[in-house]
Amino acid sequence: MKRFFVMLFAALSLMASDATLEIVKSADNRPHIAVEDSSIFGNETTRIKLFKLLIGDLKVTAHFKVDDTRRFAGYNTLVDPMLKSNDYVLRYRFKEADRQQLYMDVKLFKMPSSRPVYERSYKVANRARYPFLIHQAVIDLNDFLGMPSVAWMRRYVVFSEYVAPRRADILIADYTLTYRKRLVSGGLNIFPKWADGAQKGIYYTRLGNRPVLYYYNIYTGKRRRVLSSDGMLVCSDVSRDGSRLLLTMAPGGQPDIYEYNLRTGVKQRVTFYGGIDVSAQYLENERQIVFVSDRLGFPNIFSGTIGRRGVRQLVFHGRNNNACSAHGHYVVYSSRETDNAFGRNTFNLYLISTRSDYIRRLTASGVNQFPKFSRDGETVMYLKHFAGESALGIIRLDYNEGYLFPLKGKRIQSIDW
């Protein structure tokens, strides 16, 4: 049981860098695209960083075969005929403006034509937000070509980061963790969770004499107390309309699942078990939930219905299935594959459906933990540790492709997308 709590509160050393590709299966009919740099901003180090982020975004869409050779061209010159073997050439230019503003221009050539078929310009008032210029440019390009949406790229990631003993701050970032902004500091602030689909606010737990759940508006910086409890208090999920929270609470010593109605202030206990029930997530109709429990003597994945006592076991393999995320009737969870008492074990991610016996393994090696569905359910974010290195992982479910952003130097307590 102690080991279970260690897994729940584990901290990994993380910080994002360039995207590398971890291909499970690749389609053969995707268009080829090459990229040309016309930037007149920054030094060579900065320009390489911008190029790598753009290339990474194009790869992560899973909609292109990307030529990652770095090429240069004047923004208004003809396309190099040597690139005619590609379906498209994307040319971009970063340029600076007054104060902190930064501009990005893009144009797309459909080969072998030398005339652009698409042009857009973007700007940000704060240069630190340059990753979102690139993300938005790729989202719009993707939409122009009629590809399935990758709008999730512009969403924030929120995470808690250990900065000192018994001190953890809460930050927001882009999905690569390149852009980072600190929201909450001072004290031990953990388990942040987005409060709404528009990402205007978060819930988080602040540990002190008693854990307190707070709501924090990321735009105004205002904080308000929601509730407190003895023992454990964590918000693990929020209903689609933002009116109800799934909480893990332990007022009597053992953690159970509760649903809290923000409009009425009524708290309803959902699970009634003498052991450990944690990390509940809403399923498709939001009357059913999926959660982690040690009812079998080890952490495993169960489902239940709010207002009813019965539960149903969802996973029938592994001896430590300690984290899960849900979208509709699908559940992704982390499962221990090995039993090494003296070294690091392998944890892989699996995808299942609550409607059938469907099961699919998503990772193949390393320690893969804390999976989170994107809001559209088509992408999974997770944390990976392998061969002494850590990474932020992205899995594009419809394309059977995974991407890793190497991480270093920071200790992440919890993450939400």
C-alpha positions in Angstrom: 0.0 0.0 0.0 2.9 2.3 0.8 4.3 1.5 -2.6 1.0 2.5 -4.2 1.1 5.9 -2.7 4.8 6.3 -3.7 3.6 5.7 -7.3 0.8 8.3 -7.0 3.2 11.0 -5.7 6.2 10.1 -7.8 8.2 13.0 -9.3 10.1 12.7 -12.5 13.0 14.9 -13.6 11.7 16.7 -16.7 12.3 19.6 -19.1 11.3 19.8 -22.8 13.6 20.0 -25.8 13.5 18.9 -29.4 10.9 16.4 -30.7 12.2 13.0 -31.8 10.0 10.5 -33.6 9.1 7.1 -32.1 7.2 5.4 -35.0 5.0 2.4 -34.3 3.4 2.3 -37.7 3.5 4.9 -40.5 1.1 5.6 -43.4 2.6 5.6 -46.9 0.2 8.0 -48.6 0.9 11.2 -46.7 2.2 14.2 -48.7 5.9 15.1 -48.6 6.7 18.6 -47.3 10.0 20.5 -47.3 10.6 23.7 -45.3 12.6 26.8 -46.2 13.8 29.4 -43.6 13.6 33.1 -44.6 13.9 34.5 -41.1 15.5 37.9 -40.4 15.2 37.6 -36.6 17.6 36.3 -34.0 21.0 34.7 -34.0 21.8 31.3 -35.5 21.0 29.5 -32.2 17.6 31.1 -32.1 16.8 30.3 -35.7 17.7 26.7 -35.3 15.4 26.5 -32.3 12.5 28.0 -34.3 13.2 25.6 -37.2 13.2 22.5 -35.0 10.0 23.5 -33.3 8.2 24.0 -36.6 9.5 20.7 -37.9 8.4 19.0 -34.7 4.9 20.4 -35.1 4.6 19.2 -38.7 5.7 15.7 -37.6 3.4 15.6 -34.6 0.4 16.2 -36.8 1.1 12.8 -38.4 -0.3 14.2 -41.6 3.0 14.8 -43.5 6.2 13.1 -44.5 8.5 15.8 -43.3 11.9 16.5 -44.8 13.8 17.9 -41.9 16.7 19.3 -43.9 17.2 23.0 -43.0 17.1 25.1 -46.2 17.3 28.8 -46.7 15.6 31.1 -49.3 14.6 34.7 -49.7 11.0 35.1 -48.7 9.9 36.3 -52.1 12.2 34.2 -54.3 11.3 31.3 -56.5 11.3 27.8 -55.0 14.4 25.7 -55.7 13.6 23.3 -58.5 15.5 20.6 -56.6 12.5 20.4 -54.3 10.1 19.4 -57.0 10.0 15.8 -55.7 8.0 17.1 -52.7 4.3 17.7 -52.7 4.6 21.0 -50.8 7.2 23.5 -49.8 6.5 25.6 -46.7 8.4 28.8 -46.4 8.4 30.9 -43.2 9.9 34.1 -42.0 10.3 35.4 -38.4 10.8 39.1 -38.1 10.9 41.4 -35.1 8.8 44.6 -34.5 8.7 47.2 -31.8 9.3 46.3 -28.2 8.5 42.6 -27.6 6.3 41.9 -30.7 7.3 39.1 -33.0 5.9 38.3 -36.4 5.7 35.1 -38.4 4.9 34.9 -42.1 4.2 31.7 -43.9 3.5 30.7 -47.5 2.8 27.3 -49.0 3.8 26.2 -52.5 2.2 23.2 -54.1 4.9 21.8 -56.3 5.9 22.1 -59.0 4.3 25.6 -59.1 6.4 28.6 -58.1 3.4 30.5 -56.9 2.1 30.2 -53.4 -1.3 28.7 -52.9 -1.6 29.9 -49.3 -0.2 32.8 -47.2 -0.7 33.9 -43.6 0.8 36.2 -41.1 0.9 36.0 -37.3 2.1 38.1 -34.4 2.5 38.0 -30.7 3.0 40.9 -28.3 5.3 38.8 -26.0 8.2 37.1 -27.7 8.2 34.4 -25.0 5.0 33.1 -26.6 6.7 32.3 -29.9 5.8 28.6 -29.7 2.2 29.5 -30.0 2.9 31.4 -33.3 4.3 28.1 -34.7 1.5 25.9 -33.3 -1.2 28.2 -34.8 0.6 28.4 -38.1 0.7 24.6 -38.3 -3.0 24.3 -37.2 -4.1 26.7 -39.9 -2.0 25.0 -42.6 -3.4 21.7 -41.6 -6.9 23.0 -41.8 -6.3 24.6 -45.2 -5.2 21.3 -46.6 -8.3 19.6 -45.2 -6.5 17.4 -42.7 -8.2 16.3 -39.4 -7.9 19.1 -36.8 -4.8 19.4 -34.6 -6.3 22.3 -32.6 -5.1 20.6 -29.4 -1.7 22.0 -30.2 -2.7 25.5 -29.0 -4.0 24.2 -25.6 -2.0 24.9 -22.5 -0.5 22.2 -20.3 -0.6 22.8 -16.6 1.8 21.1 -14.2 3.2 21.2 -10.7 7.0 21.4 -10.4 9.1 20.7 -7.3 11.5 23.6 -6.7 12.7 22.9 -3.1 12.0 20.5 -0.3 8.2 20.8 0.4 7.8 23.4 -2.2 6.1 23.0 -5.5 5.0 25.7 -8.0 2.3 25.5 -10.6 3.1 26.5 -14.2 1.4 26.5 -17.6 3.2 25.7 -20.9 2.7 24.8 -24.5 2.5 21.1 -25.2 6.2 20.9 -25.8 7.0 22.7 -22.5 9.0 25.2 -24.5 6.9 28.2 -23.3 6.5 28.2 -19.5 4.8 30.7 -17.2 4.7 30.3 -13.4 1.2 30.8 -11.9 1.4 29.8 -8.2 4.4 29.7 -6.0 5.2 29.5 -2.3 4.3 26.3 -0.4 3.5 22.9 -1.7 1.0 23.3 -4.6 0.2 20.0 -6.3 -2.3 18.2 -8.6 -3.4 21.0 -10.9 -6.5 20.3 -13.0 -8.1 22.4 -15.7 -11.4 23.8 -14.5 -13.0 24.3 -17.9 -12.6 23.5 -21.6 -11.7 27.2 -22.3 -8.8 26.9 -19.9 -9.6 30.0 -17.9 -8.9 28.5 -14.5 -7.4 25.6 -12.6 -8.1 23.7 -9.4 -5.1 22.6 -7.3 -4.4 21.4 -3.8 -2.2 23.3 -1.4 -0.8 21.2 1.4 -0.4 22.7 4.9 -1.9 21.7 8.2 -4.9 20.5 6.2 -5.0 20.1 2.4 -7.1 22.9 0.7 -8.5 22.9 -2.8 -8.3 26.2 -4.6 -9.6 27.6 -7.8 -7.2 29.9 -9.6 -8.1 32.2 -12.6 -5.0 32.2 -14.9 -5.9 35.5 -16.4 -6.7 37.6 -13.4 -4.5 35.8 -10.9 -7.3 35.7 -8.4 -7.6 32.6 -6.1 -10.6 31.4 -4.1 -10.9 28.5 -1.6 -13.2 25.7 -2.7 -13.1 23.3 0.3 -10.7 21.6 2.7 -10.5 18.2 4.3 -8.5 16.1 6.7 -6.2 13.6 5.1 -6.1 13.7 1.3 -7.8 16.1 -1.1 -7.3 16.0 -4.8 -9.5 17.0 -7.8 -9.0 14.3 -10.4 -11.7 15.3 -13.0 -14.2 18.1 -13.9 -17.5 17.6 -15.6 -17.8 19.0 -19.1 -20.0 21.9 -18.0 -17.6 22.6 -15.1 -20.3 22.3 -12.4 -19.1 19.1 -10.7 -15.8 17.8 -9.5 -14.5 14.3 -8.9 -12.4 14.3 -5.7 -10.2 11.9 -3.9 -10.7 12.5 -0.1 -9.7 10.7 3.0 -11.5 12.3 5.9 -11.6 9.0 7.8 -8.0 7.9 6.9 -8.6 5.8 3.8 -9.1 7.6 0.4 -12.5 7.3 -1.4 -14.1 9.0 -4.4 -16.5 11.9 -3.9 -18.5 14.1 -6.3 -18.7 17.7 -5.4 -21.4 20.0 -6.8 -20.1 23.5 -7.1 -23.5 25.1 -7.6 -25.1 23.5 -4.5 -22.1 22.9 -2.3 -23.2 19.3 -1.8 -20.6 16.5 -1.6 -21.7 13.0 -2.4 -19.6 9.9 -1.5 -19.2 7.6 -4.5 -17.1 4.7 -3.4 -17.4 2.8 0.0 -14.3 0.7 0.4 -12.0 0.1 3.3 -8.8 0.4 1.2 -7.7 2.8 -1.5 -9.9 4.3 -4.2 -8.3 7.3 -6.1 -7.9 9.1 -9.4 -11.5 9.0 -10.7 -12.4 10.1 -14.2 -15.8 10.7 -15.8 -16.9 8.2 -18.5 -19.1 9.2 -21.5 -22.4 9.9 -19.7 -20.7 11.4 -16.6 -22.8 9.1 -14.3 -20.2 6.4 -14.7 -16.6 6.8 -13.6 -13.3 4.9 -13.9 -10.8 4.9 -11.0 -7.8 3.2 -9.5 -8.3 0.8 -6.5 -6.3 -1.7 -4.5 -9.4 -4.0 -4.1 -7.4 -7.0 -5.5 -4.4 -6.4 -3.3 -2.7 -4.3 -5.9 -3.6 -1.1 -7.9 -6.1 -1.9 -10.7 -8.7 -0.2 -12.9 -12.4 -0.3 -12.0 -15.6 1.4 -13.1 -18.6 2.3 -11.1 -21.8 4.4 -11.3 -22.4 7.5 -9.1 -25.2 6.6 -6.7 -24.6 2.9 -6.8 -22.3 0.7 -4.7 -21.3 -1.9 -7.3 -18.0 -1.7 -9.2 -16.7 -3.6 -12.2 -13.1 -4.7 -12.9 -11.9 -3.4 -16.2 -8.3 -4.7 -16.5 -7.3 -8.4 -16.1 -3.6 -8.3 -16.6 -0.6 -6.7 -14.8 0.1 -6.4 -11.0 0.2 -2.7 -10.8 -2.2 -0.6 -13.0 -1.8 2.7 -11.2 -2.9 5.6 -13.4 -5.7 6.2 -15.9 -7.4 8.8 -18.1 -10.8 8.5 -19.8 -12.5 10.0 -22.9 -16.0 8.8 -23.8 -15.9 5.1 -23.5 -12.2 4.7 -23.9 -9.7 4.4 -21.0 -5.9 4.6 -21.2 -3.9 3.3 -18.3 -0.4 2.5 -17.1 0.4 -1.1 -16.3 3.6 -2.7 -14.8 4.9 -5.4 -17.1 7.8 -6.7 -15.0 8.5 -7.5 -11.3 12.1 -6.4 -10.6 12.6 -5.9 -6.9 16.1 -4.5 -7.3 15.8 -2.3 -10.4 13.5 -0.2 -12.6 10.4 -2.0 -13.9 8.7 -1.5 -17.3 5.3 0.3 -17.3 3.5 0.4 -20.6 0.3 2.3 -21.6 -2.8 0.4 -22.8 -6.0 1.6 -24.4 -9.3 -0.2 -23.7 -13.0 0.3 -24.3 -15.7 0.0 -21.6 -18.1 -1.3 -24.3 -16.1 -4.3 -25.4 -13.0 -6.4 -24.8 -10.9 -4.2 -27.1 -7.3 -3.6 -25.8 -4.3 -2.1 -27.5 -0.8 -1.5 -26.2 0.5 2.0 -26.9 4.1 1.8 -25.7 6.8 -0.8 -25.9 9.5 0.0 -23.4 10.5 2.1 -20.4 8.4 3.6 -17.6 5.4 5.2 -19.2 3.2 7.0 -16.6 0.5 9.6 -16.0 -1.4 9.4 -19.4 -3.8 12.2 -20.3 -6.3 12.3 -23.2 -6.5 15.4 -25.3 -9.9 17.1 -25.2 -10.8 15.6 -28.6 -9.7 12.1 -27.5 -7.4 11.6 -30.5 -4.1 12.2 -28.7 -2.5 11.0 -25.5 0.1 12.8 -23.5 2.3 11.0 -21.0 5.6 11.0 -19.2 8.3 8.5 -20.2 11.5 7.4 -18.5 13.9 5.1 -20.4 17.7 4.4 -20.2 18.3 7.1 -17.7 16.5 9.8 -19.7 13.0 11.3 -19.3 10.6 12.6 -22.0 7.2 14.1 -22.6 5.4 11.7 -24.9 2.7 12.3 -27.5 0.7 9.4 -29.0 -1.5 10.1 -32.1 -4.0 7.3 -31.7 -5.5 7.3 -35.2 -2.0 7.1 -36.8 -0.2 4.7 -34.4 2.6 7.1 -34.1 4.4 8.4 -31.0 6.7 11.4 -30.5 9.1 12.1 -27.6 10.3 15.5 -26.4 13.4 14.8 -24.3 13.2 16.3 -20.8 15.8 17.2 -18.2 16.4 19.2 -15.1 13.0 19.6 -13.5 10.9 17.4 -11.2 7.3 17.2 -12.3 4.7 16.2 -9.6 1.6 16.1 -11.8 0.4 17.2 -15.2 -2.9 18.0 -17.0 -3.8 18.9 -20.5 
